[in-house]
Amino acid sequence: MSNNSDGSLPRRTFVQGTAVLAASLAAGPRLLRAADPQAAPTVEKANPHPFLTPAEDFYTVARGNPKPHTLTGDALADARLTADTWRLEIEADPFVEEPLVKVPATLERPRTIADGTALDMQALLELGRRHGVKYIKAMQCLNIPTPLGQGLWEGVPLCDLLRLCGKLNNVRRIYYRGFHNRDPQQIFQSSLSYTQAIETPPGELPVFLAYRLNGEPIPPVRGGPVRMIVPWSHGFKSIKWLQHIFVTNDYRANDTYALQNNDPESTLKTAAYVDAGPEQVVAGRPVVATGQVISGASGVLRVEAWLRAVGDNPRPLADDDPELLRGPWRECQLLPPPDWSSVLPAGVSSRELLGFDEQTGQPSAWPPRYGMASWSVGLGELSAGKYELRARAVDRNGFAQPEPRPQQKSGRNGLQVWRFSVL
């Protein structure tokens, strides 16, 4: 697999700033070989990526005609996409289908606009004062080869919303929708099992309804005023412009994405990404390659890079090519956690973030679970020629990217390639 048809690195990237940087490194070998901690130069530089992506700098994936975030003025208010007009309905789906679904789901206390019980923003914020959570999560699309951005999300666990509805009967799944221009053909929805919605195992992050991003109200372009956030999944589960939640007795995944030949139960994959670099590098000057790594369901053990000298027409390598599997791969340096007081919004302490130690304010894992961190590797002073640089993540089960799930329909995680010439 590759990210483009020719295996090259896509030029679109959500981060800003220099991707490949000259640094004052100790002189290294002409071509770095297999991982050798004694031979690895130390890379000392600031994080090349903002740890929290500003709301306006996320890569935008949106659907609909017109796209909901492009509405303005009265149209935005009529769509209930302002803080004053937003409403959330929670209802039971009457669906039955003999012999698979024999009885419908029921709610003791539905919340609807028709009877005046739908939740408004004031009610959601009040729940947030009692049950609110905050955590860091990277957004990644199932079928896009680079991350969309990383934010500090704040909101209310879905389980606390469902408890407002009293007793639930014959509920096996929850599905939910965002605003879709009141056109049934534009409905985009996703779903969770009842257990996923109600019970969060210790150390895991809950599904929740987010109303703040990086300390500010979520803007329409990012799915505000309220969106669902499913921490372990790709972006199609984190429905934007959330307005309707249904409980159902239908046990099958009820995701629009499932109808498009995608795995609706896929979780984030551990994967490394290479920053887009220049096509030409000056010979005799030390070079540092940088990128990011996302911590999927199996965490991150390390990031590795392979620098390959090639000719004018290098043989393309599939991700399972024996030459690529043999390496030589060299371990990269994960940049350490930032000074949290300098990256978190004013008034937010790292001690209150889920996945962080309440005493030390440090993350329990690095990169944080379902979050990202930067990596870098010194390439030494390279002689004239043409090169390819690849990077891969190794998860805590020992699987090297793109394993253990190389199929793209469970999430793109092909190895990225930076091709450059040294002159």
Backbone hydrogen bonds, N-H to C=O, Kabsch-Sander energy under -0.5 kcal/mol:
donor,donor_aa,acceptor,acceptor_aa,energy
7,G,4,N,-1.8
9,L,417,V,-1.6
21,L,288,V,-1.6
25,L,23,A,-1.4
35,A,329,W,-1.9
39,A,36,D,-1.4
40,A,36,D,-1.1
44,E,42,T,-0.7
45,K,43,V,-0.7
53,T,51,F,-0.6
53,T,150,Q,-3.2
57,D,54,P,-2.0
58,F,54,P,-0.7
58,F,55,A,-0.8
59,Y,148,L,-2.3
70,T,67,K,-2.4
71,L,68,P,-1.5
75,A,72,T,-1.3
76,L,72,T,-0.8
77,A,73,G,-1.8
78,D,74,D,-3.2
79,A,75,A,-1.4
80,R,77,A,-1.7
81,L,76,L,-2.3
86,W,82,T,-2.0
88,L,119,L,-2.1
89,E,243,Q,-2.3
90,I,111,R,-2.2
91,E,245,I,-2.5
93,D,247,V,-3.3
97,E,101,V,-2.5
100,L,97,E,-1.3
101,V,97,E,-2.8
102,K,100,L,-0.5
105,A,93,D,-1.0
106,T,169,N,-2.2
108,E,165,C,-0.7
108,E,167,K,-1.5
109,R,165,C,-2.5
111,R,90,I,-2.7
112,T,110,P,-0.5
116,G,113,I,-1.2
117,T,112,T,-1.7
118,A,112,T,-1.7
119,L,88,L,-2.1
121,M,83,A,-0.5
121,M,86,W,-0.5
124,L,120,D,-2.0
125,L,121,M,-2.8
126,E,122,Q,-1.9
127,L,123,A,-2.0
128,G,124,L,-2.1
129,R,125,L,-1.7
130,R,126,E,-0.9
130,R,127,L,-0.7
131,H,127,L,-3.4
132,G,128,G,-2.0
133,V,155,G,-2.5
135,Y,153,W,-2.1
137,K,151,G,-2.3
138,A,370,Y,-2.9
139,M,149,G,-3.3
144,I,141,C,-0.8
148,L,139,M,-2.9
149,G,139,M,-1.0
151,G,137,K,-2.3
153,W,135,Y,-2.7
153,W,151,G,-0.7
154,E,212,R,-2.1
155,G,133,V,-2.1
156,V,209,L,-2.1
158,L,207,V,-2.3
160,D,157,P,-1.0
161,L,157,P,-1.0
162,L,158,L,-2.3
163,R,159,C,-1.7
164,L,160,D,-0.6
164,L,161,L,-0.9
165,C,162,L,-1.6
166,G,163,R,-1.4
169,N,106,T,-2.1
172,R,170,N,-0.6
172,R,248,T,-2.7
173,R,248,T,-2.1
174,I,192,L,-2.9
175,Y,246,F,-2.3
176,Y,190,S,-2.3
177,R,244,H,-2.5
178,G,188,F,-1.0
179,F,241,W,-1.6
183,D,180,H,-1.9
186,Q,183,D,-2.5
187,I,184,P,-1.2
190,S,176,Y,-1.7
192,L,174,I,-2.8
194,Y,172,R,-1.7
197,A,193,S,-1.8
198,I,194,Y,-2.2
199,E,195,T,-2.7
200,T,198,I,-0.5
204,E,201,P,-2.2
208,F,229,I,-2.1
209,L,156,V,-3.0
210,A,208,F,-0.7
210,A,227,R,-2.9
211,Y,154,E,-2.7
212,R,154,E,-1.7
213,L,216,E,-3.0
214,N,152,L,-3.0
215,G,152,L,-0.5
216,E,213,L,-1.6
218,I,211,Y,-1.2
222,R,219,P,-1.6
223,G,220,P,-2.0
224,G,219,P,-2.3
227,R,210,A,-1.7
228,M,239,I,-2.4
229,I,208,F,-2.5
233,S,230,V,-1.5
234,H,266,S,-0.5
235,G,140,Q,-2.3
237,K,234,H,-1.7
238,S,234,H,-0.5
238,S,235,G,-0.9
239,I,237,K,-1.7
241,W,223,G,-2.3
242,L,226,V,-1.9
243,Q,177,R,-2.3
244,H,177,R,-1.7
245,I,89,E,-2.7
246,F,175,Y,-3.4
247,V,91,E,-2.1
248,T,173,R,-2.8
251,Y,249,N,-0.6
256,T,189,Q,-2.4
257,Y,189,Q,-0.5
258,A,255,D,-0.9
259,L,255,D,-0.6
259,L,256,T,-1.3
260,Q,257,Y,-1.7
261,N,258,A,-0.8
262,N,257,Y,-0.9
263,D,409,K,-2.7
266,S,263,D,-1.4
268,L,232,W,-3.1
271,A,294,I,-1.4
273,Y,292,Q,-3.4
275,D,290,T,-2.3
281,V,421,S,-2.8
284,G,382,L,-1.3
285,R,282,V,-1.2
287,V,380,G,-1.3
288,V,21,L,-1.7
289,A,377,V,-2.5
290,T,19,A,-0.6
291,G,375,W,-1.9
292,Q,273,Y,-1.8
293,V,373,A,-2.4
294,I,271,A,-2.8
295,S,371,G,-2.9
296,G,294,I,-0.9
297,A,268,L,-2.1
299,G,296,G,-1.7
301,L,394,V,-3.1
302,R,394,V,-1.6
304,E,392,R,-3.0
305,A,330,R,-2.7
306,W,390,R,-2.5
308,R,306,W,-0.6
308,R,388,E,-3.0
310,V,386,K,-2.8
318,A,316,P,-0.5
321,D,318,A,-2.0
325,L,321,D,-2.4
326,R,322,P,-2.0
327,G,323,E,-1.0
330,R,305,A,-3.0
332,C,303,V,-3.3
333,Q,376,S,-2.9
334,L,332,C,-0.6
335,L,333,Q,-0.5
335,L,374,S,-2.4
340,W,338,P,-1.0
342,S,339,D,-2.0
343,V,339,D,-0.7
343,V,340,W,-0.7
344,L,340,W,-2.3
348,V,345,P,-2.1
349,S,347,G,-0.5
352,E,349,S,-1.7
353,L,350,S,-1.4
354,L,134,K,-2.8
356,F,353,L,-1.5
357,D,362,Q,-3.0
361,G,357,D,-2.1
364,S,355,G,-2.8
370,Y,295,S,-1.5
371,G,368,P,-2.8
373,A,293,V,-1.7
375,W,291,G,-2.2
376,S,333,Q,-2.0
377,V,289,A,-2.1
379,L,287,V,-3.2
380,G,287,V,-0.5
382,L,285,R,-0.6
382,L,380,G,-0.7
385,G,422,V,-1.9
386,K,310,V,-0.8
387,Y,420,F,-2.9
388,E,308,R,-2.3
389,L,418,W,-2.6
390,R,306,W,-2.2
391,A,416,Q,-0.8
392,R,304,E,-2.5
394,V,302,R,-2.8
395,D,399,F,-2.5
396,R,298,S,-2.0
398,G,395,D,-2.2
401,Q,393,A,-3.0
403,E,400,A,-2.0
405,R,402,P,-0.7
410,S,407,Q,-1.5
411,G,408,Q,-2.6
412,R,142,L,-2.1
418,W,389,L,-2.4
419,R,417,V,-0.6
420,F,387,Y,-2.1
421,S,279,E,-2.6
422,V,385,G,-3.4
423,L,281,V,-2.5
423,L,421,S,-0.5
